[in-house]
C-alpha cells in the first residue's frame, strides 16, 4: 500500500481512482463498511482505492485546544486500511489555509486535479470545505460537473444494548472513557489499543513480583477510565496475556496518570525503550487504595487470576 503525505506526494502519472475522505479515527465497523464499499467499487472499475485523511484532526485547527482523544495513530489506521484492501492512503496536513477552502475548491484541488476520482464513497453525514459547508448532496452536484459519481453508505447501528446508536468515533471515545472496553470493541470490531514507548517508572511492580511495562502513551491517546483490565501486551509480533492498570497509583500517593501492563507469568522481559501496544479486552475493577501492602498484594493476585480466566 502506498502512503502519501500531502498532495505533492501523489505520483504525477496517477490515473483514475475511487476515493473516500474522512478522519477515520479508529477505523471502526462503520468506517470499515464505507472503506470496504470503496474497495469493492475500485475492484469493479479496475482502479485503485484511496483513503484521504487529515493530520492534525481538523477540530484542533478550527477550534484550538479541542483535539479529541485519538482511537488510533495514523500508522495504525494505515495498517488497518491496508488490511481492508486499500491501495493508497493520503494524509493531508490540515492547516488554517486548507480549512478555508470552499467545497468546490476542495473537490477541484484534491479529488479532480490530483486523485482523478471516478467514484467518491462517503457516509450520510459527511461534511467538507470551509465551515463544513459541503454535504454529500454538494459532493454529488459537483460530481456531475467533474465526472465522478457518489456512493452514500449508511453506518451500522449497535444492537438493543447500545440503544440503536450508529457506530461512530464519538460513541467509541465515550465507551473508552467510561471503561466499557467491551462495548468499544463491539464498535471497533477489535479490542481498543493504546500504544507508546516503555519507560522506567518507580519499579514498585518488579519489587512486588509483578514487573510492569510503563507505557508512555502517544499524545491525545484515548485512554480507558482508571481501573484494572484484562488484555494483551503486544511486542512486535507477540501478544502476551496481561493484567493492565490505568490510573494515578493512589496506593503510593501518585499524581501522574499511567498505563502499566503486567505480562502474566513473564518476569524475564526487558522492554525499556521499545514501542509496544496494549489491547484492552475487559474491565476487572476500579482503582482502589488498600489499608495495607498485604491487602494490595492479595488483590493483585486476584486481578491476575481473573485476567487469566477472561483471557482463556
C-alpha distance (Angstrom), angle and dihedral (degrees) to the residues before:
residue distance angle dihedral
X1 . . .
X2 3.80 . .
X3 3.80 119.8 .
X4 3.79 120.9 -159.7
X5 3.79 130.3 -176.1
X6 3.79 109.9 -158.6
X7 3.79 131.5 -4.3
X8 3.80 91.8 -83.3
X9 3.85 90.2 67.4
X10 3.80 92.9 63.3
X11 3.82 109.8 103.5
X12 3.81 113.3 -104.7
X13 3.81 91.1 -127.9
X14 3.80 94.6 51.7
X15 3.81 110.1 142.4
X16 3.80 133.8 -160.4
X17 3.81 118.0 -37.8
X18 3.77 144.8 173.7
X19 3.80 110.6 -112.6
X20 3.79 137.5 -165.3
X21 3.81 122.3 -175.5
X22 3.80 131.1 -158.2
X23 3.78 147.3 102.9
X24 3.81 88.1 -94.2
X25 3.80 91.3 -169.6
X26 3.78 107.2 -178.7
X27 3.80 95.7 5.1
X28 3.81 87.2 -122.8
X29 3.79 125.7 -175.8
X30 3.81 93.1 -82.4
X31 3.79 89.6 52.2
X32 3.79 90.1 45.6
X33 3.79 89.8 56.2
X34 3.82 93.1 51.5
X35 3.80 93.9 44.0
X36 3.81 90.4 45.5
X37 3.81 90.7 54.2
X38 3.80 89.9 49.4
X39 3.81 90.8 51.6
X40 3.81 91.4 47.5
X41 3.81 91.1 50.3
X42 3.81 90.9 48.0
X43 3.79 91.6 52.0
X44 3.80 89.6 48.2
X45 3.82 90.8 53.6
X46 3.80 95.1 38.3
X47 3.81 93.7 -122.2
X48 3.84 134.0 114.4
X49 3.82 123.9 -85.6
X50 3.82 114.1 -129.5
X51 3.81 129.7 -168.3
X52 3.81 116.7 -156.3
X53 3.80 116.6 -159.0
X54 3.82 138.0 159.4
X55 3.79 142.1 -117.0
X56 2.96 123.4 -132.1
X57 3.79 102.8 25.2
X58 3.84 107.1 -93.7
X59 3.81 92.5 -121.5
X60 3.82 90.7 63.7
X61 3.81 90.1 60.3
X62 3.80 97.7 38.7
X63 3.84 93.9 42.5
X64 3.83 109.0 17.1
X65 3.79 113.2 -143.1
X66 3.81 93.5 26.8
X67 3.83 97.3 96.3
X68 3.82 105.5 146.6
X69 3.81 120.9 -131.1
X70 3.81 106.7 -87.7
X71 3.79 120.7 -123.7
X72 3.82 93.9 -162.4
X73 3.81 136.0 6.4
X74 3.80 118.3 -120.1
X75 3.81 95.4 -100.1
X76 3.81 90.2 53.9
X77 3.80 92.2 48.1
X78 3.81 89.3 51.0
X79 3.82 90.6 51.9
X80 3.80 91.0 50.8
X81 3.80 92.3 46.5
X82 3.80 91.4 49.4
X83 3.80 87.4 54.2
X84 3.81 88.4 56.3
X85 3.80 91.4 55.2
X86 3.81 100.4 -99.4
X87 3.83 112.7 159.7
X88 3.82 99.5 -158.2
X89 3.80 139.6 9.7
X90 3.80 119.6 -154.1
X91 3.82 115.2 -161.6
X92 3.80 109.1 -163.0
X93 3.82 116.6 -157.4
X94 3.80 101.9 -122.9
X95 3.80 107.0 -140.7
X96 3.79 132.9 167.0
X97 3.80 88.9 -104.1
X98 3.80 91.6 51.0
X99 3.82 90.8 48.5
X100 3.82 89.4 60.6
X101 3.81 95.2 60.0
X102 3.80 111.2 119.1
X103 3.82 116.5 -124.8
X104 3.81 90.1 -104.0
X105 3.81 93.0 48.8
X106 3.81 90.8 48.6
X107 3.80 91.1 52.1
X108 3.81 93.1 49.1
X109 3.81 96.1 42.1
X110 3.82 97.6 45.4
X111 3.79 111.9 17.0
X112 3.79 102.4 32.4
X113 3.81 109.6 29.2
X114 3.83 98.8 36.9
X115 3.82 111.7 18.8
X116 3.83 97.4 30.6
X117 3.80 90.3 -145.1
X118 3.79 117.8 -147.5
X119 3.80 94.7 177.6
X120 3.81 131.2 10.1
X121 3.82 117.1 -155.7
X122 3.83 120.2 -160.7
X123 3.79 144.6 154.8
X124 3.81 119.3 -103.8
X125 3.82 94.6 -102.4
X126 3.80 96.9 51.6
X127 3.82 113.5 140.6
X128 3.81 128.8 -178.7
X129 3.79 144.1 165.5
X130 3.81 131.2 42.8
X131 3.81 112.1 -13.5
X132 3.84 87.3 -2.8
X133 3.80 88.1 -79.0
X134 3.81 94.4 151.1
X135 3.82 121.5 86.5
X136 3.80 133.6 -179.8
X137 3.82 86.1 -92.1
X138 3.83 89.5 55.5
X139 3.79 89.2 47.6
X140 3.81 91.8 52.0
X141 3.80 92.8 46.7
X142 3.81 91.4 52.3
X143 3.80 88.7 46.5
X144 3.78 90.6 64.0
X145 3.79 88.0 59.1
X146 3.80 97.9 41.6
X147 3.81 101.2 39.0
X148 3.79 104.3 -109.1
X149 3.79 131.5 112.4
X150 3.80 129.2 -138.6
X151 3.81 128.8 -132.7
X152 3.82 117.5 -163.7
X153 3.82 116.0 -156.2
X154 3.81 121.8 -163.7
X155 3.80 115.4 -132.9
X156 3.79 122.5 -116.7
X157 3.78 117.2 -103.8
X158 3.78 126.5 -139.9
X159 3.78 120.9 -113.4
X160 3.78 128.3 -101.3
X161 3.81 92.6 -70.8
X162 3.80 89.7 61.3
X163 3.79 95.1 47.2
X164 3.79 92.1 -115.4
X165 3.81 94.1 -71.1
X166 3.81 114.5 165.2
X167 3.78 113.9 -112.1
X168 3.80 108.2 -96.0
X169 3.80 142.4 154.3
X170 3.81 89.2 -116.5
X171 3.79 91.1 56.9
X172 3.81 91.3 46.2
X173 3.82 92.4 51.0
X174 3.80 90.4 51.2
X175 3.80 92.8 50.4
X176 3.82 91.5 48.2
X177 3.82 91.5 48.3
X178 3.81 89.3 51.8
X179 3.81 91.8 50.6
X180 3.80 91.6 -113.8
X181 3.79 93.5 136.8
X182 3.80 92.4 158.3
X183 3.81 89.7 56.9
X184 3.80 89.7 47.3
X185 3.81 89.9 50.9
X186 3.81 89.1 53.4
X187 3.81 89.8 58.1
X188 3.81 95.7 39.6
X189 3.79 95.9 43.9
X190 3.83 88.5 -130.7
X191 3.83 137.6 44.7
X192 3.80 118.1 -65.8
X193 3.81 110.0 -102.2
X194 3.80 131.9 -148.8
X195 3.82 119.5 -167.8
X196 3.79 137.9 -167.4
X197 3.77 148.3 114.1
X198 3.81 121.2 -63.4
X199 3.82 109.4 -116.6
X200 3.79 133.4 -177.7
X201 3.78 114.9 -90.9
X202 3.80 131.4 175.7
X203 3.85 88.8 -63.9
X204 3.81 91.4 -137.3
X205 3.80 90.7 135.8
X206 3.80 91.0 59.2
X207 3.80 90.2 50.0
X208 3.82 89.9 52.5
X209 3.81 94.2 47.9
X210 3.82 96.3 -100.7
X211 3.83 107.3 96.0
X212 3.78 109.1 -165.7
X213 3.78 134.7 -161.5
X214 3.81 105.2 -124.0
X215 3.81 102.4 -148.7
X216 3.80 118.2 -153.0
X217 3.79 97.1 -150.5
X218 3.80 124.9 -141.3
X219 3.85 118.1 -99.4
X220 3.83 116.3 -78.1
X221 3.83 92.4 9.2
X222 3.83 115.9 165.5
X223 3.81 101.0 -120.3
X224 3.82 120.9 -169.8
X225 3.80 121.2 -113.7
X226 3.79 117.8 -78.4
X227 3.78 112.2 -77.7
X228 3.78 145.7 80.4
X229 3.81 121.7 -62.7
X230 3.79 141.3 -179.2
X231 3.78 116.2 -126.8
X232 3.78 145.2 108.8
X233 3.77 135.5 -67.7
X234 3.80 106.6 -143.5
X235 3.81 117.6 -156.1
X236 3.79 113.8 176.9
X237 3.83 102.7 -51.1
X238 3.81 97.3 -19.4
X239 3.82 122.1 96.8
X240 3.81 112.7 -162.8
X241 3.83 123.7 -168.1
X242 3.79 107.6 -109.7
X243 3.78 146.0 -175.9
X244 3.80 107.0 -139.9
X245 3.80 129.2 -157.6
X246 3.80 122.7 -160.7
X247 3.79 120.7 -175.3
X248 3.78 147.9 56.3
X249 3.82 98.0 -61.8
X250 3.85 96.6 -118.8
X251 3.82 90.7 -173.7
X252 3.81 87.4 75.3
X253 3.83 99.0 32.3
X254 3.79 92.5 -101.3
X255 3.80 120.9 175.2
X256 3.80 103.9 179.7
X257 3.79 117.8 83.6
X258 3.81 111.8 -125.7
X259 3.80 141.5 176.7
X260 3.82 112.5 -138.4
X261 3.79 125.7 177.4
X262 3.80 125.9 -163.9
X263 3.80 111.4 -157.3
X264 3.79 98.7 -140.7
X265 3.81 114.3 -110.8
X266 3.82 91.4 -5.2
X267 3.79 112.0 118.4
X268 3.81 95.8 150.5
X269 3.79 99.6 72.9
X270 3.80 124.1 119.0
X271 3.80 105.1 -170.6
X272 3.79 102.7 153.6
X273 3.78 111.4 139.2
X274 3.81 94.4 11.5
X275 3.80 123.9 124.2
X276 3.80 107.1 -122.9
X277 3.79 138.9 171.1
X278 3.79 130.6 -137.1
X279 3.81 118.2 -153.2
X280 3.82 115.9 -160.2
X281 3.81 116.4 -143.8
X282 3.82 106.9 165.4
X283 3.81 142.9 -3.5
X284 3.81 114.3 -115.7
X285 3.81 105.8 177.4
X286 3.78 145.0 -34.1
X287 3.78 126.9 -89.4
X288 3.81 111.9 -79.8
X289 3.79 141.9 -177.8
X290 3.81 116.1 -140.0
X291 3.79 129.0 -150.5
X292 3.79 93.1 -128.8
X293 3.79 138.8 21.8
X294 3.80 87.8 -119.9
X295 3.80 89.5 57.8
X296 3.80 90.2 51.8
X297 3.81 92.1 49.0
X298 3.81 92.0 49.6
X299 3.79 90.6 51.2
X300 3.80 92.3 46.8
X301 3.80 90.0 53.4
X302 3.80 88.9 51.3
X303 3.81 91.4 47.9
X304 3.81 90.2 54.1
X305 3.82 90.8 48.2
X306 3.81 91.5 50.8
X307 3.80 92.0 45.8
X308 3.82 90.4 51.6
X309 3.78 90.0 51.2
X310 3.82 93.6 48.3
X311 3.78 92.2 47.2
X312 3.78 92.6 49.7
